[in-house]
Amino acid sequence: MKNRNILFISLLAMGVAGCEPEFENEVTNASYSAGEADFSRYVAVGNSLTAGFMDGTVFRSGQMYSFPNLLAQQFALVGGGAFTQPSYADDVNNLGGLPLPGFNTRLIIDASAGGPEPIQGTTSITLTPQATAFNNMGVPGAKSFHLLAAGYGNAAGLSAGLANPYFVRMATNPNTTVLADAMSLNPTFFTNWIGANDVLAYATSGGVGVDQTGNMNPATYGGNDITDPTVFASVYSTIVNTLTSNGAKGVVATIPYVTSIPYFTTVPYAPLTAEALGGAENITALNTQLYGPLKQVLTALGQGDRVNMLSTETPNPVLIKDEALANLQVQLTAAFTPLVGAQTAAFIGATYGQARQATSADLILLTTSSVIGSAPAGVPAPFNIFGVTYPLQDQHVLTNAEKTLANSATDNFNATIRAIAASKDLAVADMNAILGALVEGLRLEDGQIYTANYFSTERLSTTLFSLDGIHPNARGYALVASEVIKVINEHYGAHLPLVSPAYLPGATVLPSN
């Protein structure tokens, strides 16, 4: 009951071959102009969204569709200079990944299996430093303060988590900073899309991290923590002041809400149909043996709304642990001891003391789709079914309270981004609004309606997110590039053509893996 089949469908007929980017009105037109901007030396700073990360990694053919690279090809029509990106020539089999634990090869759709999975093979990418400043200074995994961190590209710091392997491949020397390398190119124009990881890592961990508001020392932060808003404002101001110090103009982008990306919106909170639970008889048994007694005791404790009886007619919500709830472990243990004995009662108290059924306000992580229905290690039957008889844990769900915290931090960061941009008269690309609109569907200039729903047969060719559920695909990066171009045209009086998503590839579908 691993639920992949309810999320993924056979997509063999919808494979898309790789192709070179094509652009709306690509041929040079005498009416195109740079306006007040100078694109001769364009530099992009940011994180994975800038690097061209998609399908869970950076890979050779995917990197060419990074939004800065797409922008640079349009800038070339009005005097834009050469644009360089970190080399992935060593990715000879186009697998992506890095030679480190936890860095998987890129995700593809295996039509014979019906769902996204890492492509088979071993990465050929190395961590050999290229020691070059690139026009694309997007570093996957970077938070705002990492752009200012000396040694972030020092391989000696990898084991301690002080360095980033992507920047190790790029850094001009072990002690440089991302921003210093970017500035060494003396940019005349820049894009800055940094800050998503200052809150996204908290969300993708299921809220396992800590809100560090009040802690002014980012060196003490964990990888999944939310950055203090004052720290973010100080760092962001330093980044923008530095980028504009030589008179460069540019575009900054806002941070999207986590609720707008498929990683949090694909898996339903109530996937437990009668069929998924093995039929009406199984539901009756679950209600008799667990849900009924549990609800009766919780009701007596004034917490009856935590759990409802399972229905045979409508899909049921998964069972989750919510650490924000009062822990009723002692009370449940005492109530169940006369019924099942001290040992089992103690297990029930520990397991369900903070358990409740999910609601529509909770977000089930995309990776949790393979956990629902599986057996947690060391848990005895009949309690050993994740999401049914054993609660999904903190790392599996972003609860409503955690979602609210993440969105509040996003609002704070975006207010800072807008204020600092206004102080420097910079253009702002509101990617929060654009990516949010994709949830309902967004009609673009090519007449097509694009969405964030990439698990629907009829929508696969028009989805703008890659298979990791977090990053855009090539078509999504075309949308990002076009939105940046729109604000450049408006703010700087330029006339640049947009990039059409329709000409770029979507998901990679293979007949087998």
C-alpha positions as CSV (number, residue, x, y, z in Angstrom):
1,M,0.0,0.0,0.0
2,K,2.8,2.4,-0.9
3,N,0.5,4.6,-2.9
4,R,2.8,5.2,-5.8
5,N,0.1,4.0,-8.1
6,I,-2.4,6.6,-6.8
7,L,0.1,9.3,-7.6
8,F,2.0,8.2,-10.7
9,I,0.6,7.0,-14.0
10,S,2.2,5.4,-17.1
11,L,3.7,8.2,-19.3
12,L,5.5,6.3,-22.0
13,A,3.8,8.0,-24.9
14,M,4.7,11.4,-23.5
15,G,8.5,11.3,-23.6
16,V,10.3,14.4,-24.7
17,A,13.6,14.4,-26.5
18,G,16.2,17.0,-25.5
19,C,16.5,20.0,-27.7
20,E,18.2,23.4,-27.9
21,P,16.3,26.3,-26.4
22,E,14.2,28.2,-28.8
23,F,12.9,31.7,-28.2
24,E,10.0,33.9,-29.1
25,N,11.1,36.2,-32.0
26,E,14.6,34.9,-31.7
27,V,15.9,36.6,-34.8
28,T,17.5,40.0,-34.0
29,N,15.0,42.8,-34.5
30,A,16.1,46.4,-34.9
31,S,13.4,47.4,-32.4
32,Y,15.0,45.5,-29.6
33,S,16.9,47.6,-27.1
34,A,18.6,47.5,-23.7
35,G,16.9,50.7,-22.5
36,E,18.7,52.0,-19.5
37,A,20.4,48.7,-18.8
38,D,23.9,47.5,-19.8
39,F,24.0,43.7,-20.3
40,S,27.6,43.5,-21.4
41,R,28.7,41.8,-18.2
42,Y,25.7,39.9,-16.7
43,V,26.2,38.0,-13.5
44,A,23.6,35.9,-11.6
45,V,23.8,35.1,-7.9
46,G,21.5,32.7,-6.1
47,N,21.0,29.1,-5.1
48,S,19.7,26.0,-7.0
49,L,17.0,28.0,-8.6
50,T,19.7,30.1,-10.3
51,A,22.0,27.2,-11.0
52,G,19.6,25.3,-13.3
53,F,18.9,22.6,-10.7
54,M,16.0,20.3,-11.8
55,D,14.9,16.7,-11.3
56,G,16.8,16.5,-8.1
57,T,20.3,17.6,-9.3
58,V,22.3,19.6,-11.8
59,F,23.1,17.6,-15.0
60,R,24.8,18.6,-18.2
61,S,21.8,19.0,-20.6
62,G,19.6,20.4,-17.9
63,Q,22.0,23.2,-16.9
64,M,21.6,24.9,-20.3
65,Y,18.1,25.7,-19.4
66,S,19.0,27.7,-16.2
67,F,17.0,30.9,-16.3
68,P,20.2,33.1,-16.3
69,N,21.4,31.2,-19.4
70,L,18.1,31.8,-21.1
71,L,18.2,35.4,-20.1
72,A,21.8,35.8,-21.4
73,Q,20.7,34.6,-24.9
74,Q,18.1,37.3,-25.0
75,F,20.5,39.9,-23.7
76,A,22.9,39.0,-26.5
77,L,20.3,40.6,-28.9
78,V,21.0,44.0,-27.3
79,G,24.7,43.9,-26.6
80,G,24.9,41.3,-23.9
81,G,28.4,39.7,-23.6
82,A,29.5,36.1,-23.2
83,F,27.8,34.1,-20.4
84,T,29.6,31.2,-18.6
85,Q,28.4,28.5,-16.3
86,P,30.3,25.9,-14.2
87,S,31.4,23.1,-16.6
88,Y,29.5,19.8,-16.5
89,A,31.5,18.3,-19.3
90,D,32.6,15.5,-17.0
91,D,28.9,14.5,-16.7
92,V,29.5,12.3,-19.7
93,N,26.4,10.1,-19.3
94,N,24.2,13.1,-18.4
95,L,23.3,11.6,-15.0
96,G,24.0,14.5,-12.7
97,G,24.6,13.9,-9.1
98,L,27.8,14.3,-7.1
99,P,30.3,11.7,-5.8
100,L,29.1,12.2,-2.2
101,P,26.6,10.3,0.0
102,G,23.0,11.7,-0.5
103,F,23.6,13.2,-3.9
104,N,21.5,11.1,-6.3
105,T,21.5,11.0,-10.0
106,R,18.7,12.9,-11.8
107,L,15.1,11.8,-11.6
108,I,13.4,10.4,-14.7
109,I,10.0,8.8,-15.3
110,D,10.3,5.1,-15.9
111,A,7.2,4.3,-17.9
112,S,7.4,0.6,-17.1
113,A,7.3,1.3,-13.4
114,G,5.0,4.3,-13.5
115,G,6.8,6.9,-11.5
116,P,9.8,9.2,-11.0
117,E,13.0,7.5,-9.8
118,P,16.8,8.2,-10.0
119,I,18.2,7.2,-13.4
120,Q,20.4,4.1,-13.2
121,G,24.2,4.6,-13.3
122,T,27.1,6.1,-11.4
123,T,27.9,9.8,-11.7
124,S,31.1,10.7,-13.5
125,I,31.1,14.3,-12.1
126,T,34.1,15.1,-10.0
127,L,34.8,17.7,-7.3
128,T,37.9,18.9,-9.0
129,P,38.0,22.7,-8.5
130,Q,37.5,24.6,-11.7
131,A,38.9,27.7,-9.9
132,T,37.0,30.1,-12.2
133,A,34.5,32.9,-11.6
134,F,31.4,32.2,-13.7
135,N,28.6,34.5,-14.8
136,N,26.2,32.0,-13.3
137,M,27.1,32.0,-9.6
138,G,24.1,30.0,-8.5
139,V,25.1,27.6,-5.8
140,P,22.6,24.8,-4.9
141,G,21.9,24.6,-1.2
142,A,23.1,28.1,-0.4
143,K,21.3,30.3,2.1
144,S,21.6,34.1,2.0
145,F,24.5,34.3,4.5
146,H,26.4,31.6,2.6
147,L,27.1,34.0,-0.2
148,L,29.3,36.0,2.3
149,A,30.9,33.0,4.0
150,A,34.7,32.6,3.4
151,G,35.7,29.0,3.0
152,Y,32.3,27.9,1.7
153,G,34.2,26.5,-1.3
154,N,37.0,24.8,0.7
155,A,36.9,21.1,0.2
156,A,38.5,20.6,3.6
157,G,35.3,21.9,5.2
158,L,32.9,19.4,3.5
159,S,32.9,16.7,6.2
160,A,32.1,19.3,8.9
161,G,29.3,20.8,6.8
162,L,31.2,24.1,6.5
163,A,31.6,24.0,2.7
164,N,29.3,23.3,-0.3
165,P,30.4,20.8,-2.9
166,Y,28.9,22.8,-5.7
167,F,30.9,25.8,-4.7
168,V,34.0,23.7,-4.2
169,R,33.8,22.9,-7.9
170,M,33.6,26.7,-8.7
171,A,35.6,28.7,-6.2
172,T,38.6,30.6,-7.5
173,N,40.4,29.7,-4.2
174,P,39.5,27.9,-1.0
175,N,38.9,31.0,1.1
176,T,36.9,33.2,-1.4
177,T,33.2,33.9,-1.1
178,V,30.4,33.5,-3.7
179,L,29.9,37.2,-3.8
180,A,33.6,38.0,-4.1
181,D,33.9,35.7,-7.1
182,A,30.7,37.2,-8.7
183,M,32.1,40.7,-8.2
184,S,35.5,39.8,-9.7
185,L,33.6,39.9,-13.1
186,N,32.7,43.5,-12.5
187,P,29.0,43.0,-13.5
188,T,27.1,45.7,-15.3
189,F,23.8,43.9,-14.7
190,F,22.8,41.2,-12.2
191,T,20.0,39.0,-11.1
192,N,19.7,38.1,-7.4
193,W,17.4,35.2,-6.4
194,I,18.6,34.2,-3.0
195,G,16.7,33.5,0.3
196,A,14.5,30.5,-0.6
197,N,16.7,28.1,1.4
198,D,16.5,30.4,4.4
199,V,13.0,29.0,4.9
200,L,12.6,26.2,2.4
201,A,14.9,23.8,4.1
202,Y,12.8,24.1,7.2
203,A,9.7,23.2,5.2
204,T,11.2,20.3,3.2
205,S,12.4,18.8,6.4
206,G,8.8,18.7,7.7
207,G,9.5,21.5,10.2
208,V,12.2,19.5,11.9
209,G,14.4,22.6,12.0
210,V,14.3,25.6,14.4
211,D,13.0,29.1,13.9
212,Q,16.2,31.1,14.8
213,T,14.5,34.4,15.3
214,G,16.6,36.2,17.9
215,N,19.8,34.3,17.1
216,M,22.1,36.7,15.3
217,N,24.9,34.2,14.7
218,P,24.2,32.1,11.6
219,A,27.3,30.0,12.3
220,T,25.3,28.3,15.0
221,Y,22.3,27.5,12.7
222,G,21.3,24.0,11.7
223,G,20.8,23.1,8.1
224,N,17.0,23.1,8.4
225,D,16.6,26.2,10.5
226,I,14.8,29.4,9.5
227,T,17.1,32.4,9.3
228,D,16.6,35.3,11.8
229,P,14.9,38.2,9.9
230,T,17.4,40.8,11.1
231,V,20.3,38.6,9.9
232,F,18.6,38.1,6.6
233,A,18.0,41.9,6.2
234,S,21.7,42.6,7.1
235,V,23.0,40.0,4.7
236,Y,20.7,40.9,1.9
237,S,21.6,44.5,2.2
238,T,25.3,43.7,2.0
239,I,24.7,41.6,-1.1
240,V,22.8,44.2,-2.9
241,N,25.1,47.1,-1.8
242,T,28.0,45.1,-3.1
243,L,26.4,44.2,-6.4
244,T,25.4,47.8,-7.1
245,S,28.7,49.3,-5.9
246,N,30.0,49.8,-9.4
247,G,26.8,51.2,-10.7
248,A,25.3,47.9,-11.9
249,K,21.5,47.7,-12.4
250,G,19.6,44.5,-11.8
251,V,16.6,42.4,-10.8
252,V,15.9,40.8,-7.5
253,A,13.2,38.1,-7.1
254,T,10.9,37.3,-4.2
255,I,10.7,33.9,-2.4
256,P,7.7,31.6,-3.1
257,Y,5.5,30.2,-0.5
258,V,6.0,26.5,0.1
259,T,2.3,26.0,-0.5
260,S,2.8,26.8,-4.2
261,I,5.1,24.0,-5.1
262,P,4.2,20.3,-5.8
263,Y,6.5,19.0,-3.1
264,F,3.8,20.0,-0.6
265,T,0.7,19.9,-2.7
266,T,0.8,16.5,-4.5
267,V,0.2,13.9,-1.8
268,P,-3.4,14.3,-0.5
269,Y,-4.0,14.5,3.2
270,A,-6.8,11.9,2.9
271,P,-5.6,9.1,0.6
272,L,-6.9,6.2,2.7
273,T,-9.8,4.9,0.6
274,A,-11.6,1.6,1.4
275,E,-9.7,0.0,-1.4
276,A,-6.4,1.3,-0.1
277,L,-7.2,-0.1,3.4
278,G,-8.1,-3.5,2.1
279,G,-11.9,-3.2,2.1
280,A,-14.8,-2.6,4.5
281,E,-13.9,-5.6,6.7
282,N,-10.5,-4.2,7.4
283,I,-11.9,-0.8,8.2
284,T,-14.4,-2.4,10.6
285,A,-11.5,-4.2,12.3
286,L,-9.5,-1.0,12.6
287,N,-12.4,0.9,14.1
288,T,-13.1,-1.9,16.6
289,Q,-9.5,-2.5,17.6
290,L,-8.0,0.9,17.5
291,Y,-9.9,4.0,16.3
292,G,-13.0,3.3,18.4
293,P,-11.2,2.8,21.7
294,L,-8.8,5.6,21.1
295,K,-11.5,8.1,20.2
296,Q,-13.5,7.0,23.3
297,V,-10.6,7.7,25.6
298,L,-9.7,11.0,23.9
299,T,-13.3,12.2,24.1
300,A,-13.3,11.5,27.8
301,L,-10.1,13.6,28.0
302,G,-11.8,16.5,26.1
303,Q,-9.7,15.8,22.9
304,G,-12.2,13.7,20.9
305,D,-11.6,15.8,17.7
306,R,-8.1,14.4,17.3
307,V,-9.4,11.1,15.8
308,N,-12.6,10.1,14.0
309,M,-13.8,6.7,13.0
310,L,-12.7,5.5,9.6
311,S,-15.2,5.7,6.8
312,T,-16.0,3.0,4.2
313,E,-17.5,5.6,1.9
314,T,-15.1,8.5,1.7
315,P,-11.3,8.7,1.7
316,N,-9.8,8.9,5.2
317,P,-7.0,11.2,6.4
318,V,-3.6,9.8,7.4
319,L,-2.7,9.6,11.1
320,I,0.1,12.0,12.0
321,K,2.1,13.1,15.1
322,D,1.7,16.8,15.9
323,E,4.3,18.0,18.4
324,A,2.3,21.2,19.0
325,L,-0.4,19.1,20.7
326,A,-0.5,18.6,24.5
327,N,1.1,15.2,25.1
328,L,-1.5,12.8,26.6
329,Q,0.9,9.9,27.0
330,V,0.4,9.5,30.7
331,Q,-3.4,9.8,30.5
332,L,-3.7,7.3,27.6
333,T,-1.3,4.8,29.3
334,A,-3.4,4.9,32.5
335,A,-6.7,4.6,30.6
336,F,-5.6,1.6,28.5
337,T,-3.7,-0.3,31.2
338,P,-6.9,-2.1,32.5
339,L,-7.9,-3.0,28.9
340,V,-4.7,-4.3,27.3
341,G,-2.1,-4.6,30.1
342,A,0.7,-2.3,31.2
343,Q,3.2,-3.0,28.4
344,T,0.8,-2.5,25.5
345,A,-0.8,0.5,27.2
346,A,2.6,2.1,27.6
347,F,3.2,1.7,23.9
348,I,-0.2,3.2,23.1
349,G,0.5,6.2,25.3
350,A,3.9,6.8,23.8
351,T,2.6,6.3,20.2
352,Y,-0.7,8.3,20.3
353,G,0.0,10.9,23.0
354,Q,0.4,13.6,20.3
355,A,-1.4,11.8,17.4
356,R,-4.3,13.2,15.3
357,Q,-5.7,12.7,11.9
358,A,-4.4,15.2,9.2
359,T,-6.6,18.0,7.9
360,S,-6.7,19.9,4.7
361,A,-4.5,22.5,6.3
362,D,-1.6,20.1,6.7
363,L,0.8,19.4,3.9
364,I,2.0,15.9,3.3
365,L,5.5,15.9,1.8
366,L,6.1,14.4,-1.6
367,T,8.6,11.9,-0.3
368,T,6.0,10.7,2.2
369,S,4.1,9.0,-0.6
370,S,6.4,6.0,-0.3
371,V,6.2,5.9,3.5
372,I,2.4,5.7,3.8
373,G,1.5,2.1,4.3
374,S,5.0,1.0,5.0
375,A,6.2,-0.6,8.3
376,P,8.2,1.5,10.7
377,A,11.2,-0.3,12.0
378,G,10.8,-2.1,15.3
379,V,7.0,-1.5,15.7
380,P,5.0,-4.6,16.4
381,A,1.8,-5.6,14.5
382,P,-0.9,-4.5,14.3
383,F,0.4,-1.0,15.0
384,N,3.0,-1.1,12.2
385,I,1.3,0.7,9.3
386,F,2.6,4.2,8.8
387,G,-0.2,6.7,8.5
388,V,-2.9,4.2,9.4
389,T,-2.1,2.5,12.8
390,Y,1.2,4.3,13.4
391,P,1.4,8.1,13.1
392,L,3.5,9.7,10.4
393,Q,6.4,11.5,12.1
394,D,7.5,15.2,12.1
395,Q,9.7,14.7,9.1
396,H,6.8,13.4,7.0
397,V,4.4,16.3,7.4
398,L,4.4,20.1,7.4
399,T,1.6,20.8,9.9
400,N,-0.6,23.9,9.6
401,A,1.3,25.6,12.4
402,E,4.6,24.8,10.8
403,K,3.3,26.0,7.4
404,T,2.1,29.3,9.0
405,L,5.6,29.8,10.5
406,A,7.3,29.2,7.2
407,N,4.9,31.5,5.3
408,S,5.3,34.2,8.0
409,A,9.1,34.0,7.6
410,T,8.7,34.2,3.8
411,D,6.6,37.4,4.2
412,N,9.3,39.0,6.3
413,F,12.0,38.1,3.9
414,N,10.0,39.3,0.9
415,A,9.3,42.6,2.6
416,T,13.0,43.0,3.1
417,I,13.7,42.2,-0.5
418,R,11.2,44.8,-1.7
419,A,12.4,47.5,0.7
420,I,16.1,47.1,-0.2
421,A,15.3,46.9,-3.9
422,A,13.3,50.1,-3.6
423,S,16.2,51.8,-1.9
424,K,18.4,51.0,-4.9
425,D,15.8,51.5,-7.6
426,L,16.1,47.9,-8.6
427,A,13.4,45.9,-10.5
428,V,11.6,43.2,-8.6
429,A,10.3,39.9,-10.1
430,D,7.5,38.7,-7.9
431,M,8.1,35.0,-8.2
432,N,6.0,34.4,-5.1
433,A,2.9,35.6,-7.0
434,I,3.8,33.9,-10.3
435,L,4.5,30.4,-8.8
436,G,1.4,30.8,-6.6
437,A,-0.7,31.4,-9.7
438,L,0.4,28.1,-11.1
439,V,-1.6,26.2,-8.5
440,E,-4.8,27.2,-10.3
441,G,-3.3,27.5,-13.8
442,L,-1.6,30.4,-15.6
443,R,-2.2,31.3,-19.2
444,L,1.0,32.6,-20.8
445,E,1.7,34.5,-24.0
446,D,1.7,31.3,-26.1
447,G,-2.0,30.8,-25.3
448,Q,-1.3,27.6,-23.2
449,I,-2.4,27.2,-19.6
450,Y,0.5,26.0,-17.4
451,T,0.2,24.5,-14.0
452,A,2.2,23.0,-11.1
453,N,0.4,19.7,-11.3
454,Y,2.9,17.3,-12.9
455,F,1.1,14.1,-11.9
456,S,-1.8,14.4,-14.3
457,T,-1.7,12.8,-17.7
458,E,-3.4,15.7,-19.4
459,R,-1.2,18.3,-17.7
460,L,2.3,16.7,-18.1
461,S,3.2,18.6,-21.2
462,T,2.2,21.9,-19.6
463,T,3.6,21.5,-16.1
464,L,6.4,23.9,-15.2
465,F,7.9,21.9,-12.3
466,S,10.5,19.2,-12.5
467,L,10.2,15.7,-11.0
468,D,11.7,16.7,-7.6
469,G,8.6,18.8,-7.0
470,I,10.6,21.8,-5.9
471,H,12.5,23.2,-8.9
472,P,11.2,24.3,-12.2
473,N,11.8,22.2,-15.3
474,A,13.1,23.7,-18.6
475,R,9.7,25.1,-19.3
476,G,9.5,26.5,-15.8
477,Y,12.8,28.2,-16.1
478,A,11.5,29.8,-19.4
479,L,8.7,31.2,-17.4
480,V,11.1,32.6,-14.8
481,A,13.2,34.1,-17.5
482,S,10.2,35.7,-19.2
483,E,9.0,37.2,-15.9
484,V,12.4,38.7,-15.3
485,I,12.4,40.1,-18.9
486,K,9.0,41.7,-18.3
487,V,10.2,43.6,-15.3
488,I,13.4,44.6,-17.1
489,N,11.3,45.9,-20.0
490,E,9.1,47.9,-17.6
491,H,11.6,49.1,-15.1
492,Y,14.5,49.9,-17.4
493,G,12.7,50.8,-20.6
494,A,14.2,47.9,-22.5
495,H,12.6,46.0,-25.3
496,L,13.5,42.3,-25.1
497,P,11.6,39.3,-26.4
498,L,10.2,36.7,-24.0
499,V,11.2,33.1,-23.8
500,S,8.4,30.6,-24.8
501,P,8.1,27.6,-22.6
502,A,6.4,25.6,-25.4
503,Y,9.7,25.1,-27.3
504,L,11.6,23.7,-24.3
505,P,11.5,20.1,-23.1
506,G,9.3,18.8,-20.2
507,A,9.8,15.6,-18.1
508,T,12.2,13.0,-19.3
509,V,10.3,9.7,-19.9
510,L,12.2,6.5,-20.6
511,P,10.6,3.2,-21.6
512,S,12.6,1.5,-18.8
513,N,15.4,2.4,-16.4
